[in-house]
Amino acid sequence: MTSRIFISDLHLCDEQAQTLDFFLHFLARQASQVDELYILGDLFDSWIGDDNRAAPIPQVVKALQALGKQNTRLFLMHGNRDFLMGKAFCRATGAQLLQDPHCLQLQSCKILLMHGDLLCTDDVPYQQFRAQIRQPAFIQDFLSRPLQERAAIARQYRQKSMAAQPEKSGDIMDVNENAVRDVLQQYAADILIHGHTHRPAVHEDEQQRIRYVLSDWQPHAATILKQDSDGFKLLKIQPASGP
C-alpha cells in the first residue's frame, strides 16, 4: 500500500533558521520513509518568482532533490504566500504541481486536498484581494518587474496583511462550515485535508465525512498527517523525533 505524508504552512524564510533545520531533518529522516509527500501550500513565506535564488531556496531545492533520489514522490500545491511558484521550481525539485482543489482517489475513498484559504469565505476583504492578485494580467505585470522591486512589493503586502489581522476576529480567519460542506458535496469527497488556518484538528460532520487540518511549522513542533496501512493519523512531530 502506498504511504503518504501531508504537510502545510512551513513558511520557510532566511529569518527562520530553526524551522528550516527542522524541515530538512524531517525530509531526510521521515519523508524519505514514505512513498509520497504532499506539501499543501506555503512552503515558503513568500515567492516572488522562480528566478529568485535568495536563501534558503537553494538549500531547500537541494534537499527536495535528495528526497526524490530516495524514491519519494513530491507533490506541491500553491498557498496564499507562494502561489507564484512555477514550472522552473517544479523541474528543479522533481515536484508535481497540483491544482487547488485536487482530488485523490484511494480505492473507494475520495480525498480532497486544498490549501484552505478558499474556505475562509467570511474574510471578504481577503477573498477580494486573492481574486485580484490571481488574475493572469496582474501576475504577468508583477513578474515582469525587477527582482528587487518584486521583493519590496511582497514586503509591503505582508506588512499590510499583518496590520489587518488584529482587526479580524478568530472566526473570520477560520474556515466557513458552509463552504466546507459545499466543497465536500461538490467533489463527492469523503475526506478533506487542508492547512492555512494553523488550527490542527480532526473534524467529523453528521455524514461521517472527516476534515483533517494541518498545522503551521514552528521551530519546536509541527502537526502532520500520515496515511499508511493503519489509516490516517494526525501526528505531532518535533525536531528530535524520527529514527
C-alpha positions, 0 to 999 in steps of 0.5 A: 500500500502506498504511504503518504505524508501531508504537510502545510504552512512551513513558511520557510524564510532566511529569518527562520533558521530553526524551522528550516533545520527542522524541515530538512531533518524531517525530509531526510529522516521521515519523508524519505520513509514514505512513498509520497509527500504532499506539501499543501501550500506555503512552503515558503513565506513568500515567492516572488518568482522562480528566478529568485535564488535568495536563501534558503531556496537553494538549500531547500531545492537541494534537499527536495532533490535528495528526497526524490533520489530516495524514491519519494514522490513530491507533490506541491500545491500553491498557498496564499504566500507562494502561489507564484511558484512555477514550472522552473521550481517544479523541474528543479525539485522533481515536484508535481504541481497540483491544482487547488482543489485536487482530488485523490482517489484511494480505492473507494475513498475520495480525498480532497486536498486544498490549501484552505484559504478558499474556505475562509469565505467570511474574510471578504476583504481577503477573498477580494484581494486573492481574486485580484492578485490571481488574475493572469494580467496582474501576475504577468505585470508583477513578474515582469518587474525587477527582482528587487522591486518584486521583493519590496512589493511582497514586503509591503503586502505582508506588512499590510496583511499583518496590520489587518489581522488584529482587526479580524476576529478568530472566526473570520480567519477560520474556515466557513462550515458552509463552504466546507460542506459545499466543497465536500458535496461538490467533489463527492469527497469523503475526506478533506485535508487542508492547512492555512488556518494553523488550527490542527484538528480532526473534524467529523460532520453528521455524514461521517465525512472527516476534515483533517487540518494541518498545522503551521511549522514552528521551530519546536513542533509541527502537526502532520498527517500520515496515511499508511496501512493503519489509516490516517493519523494526525501526528505531532512531530518535533525536531528530535523525533524520527529514527 
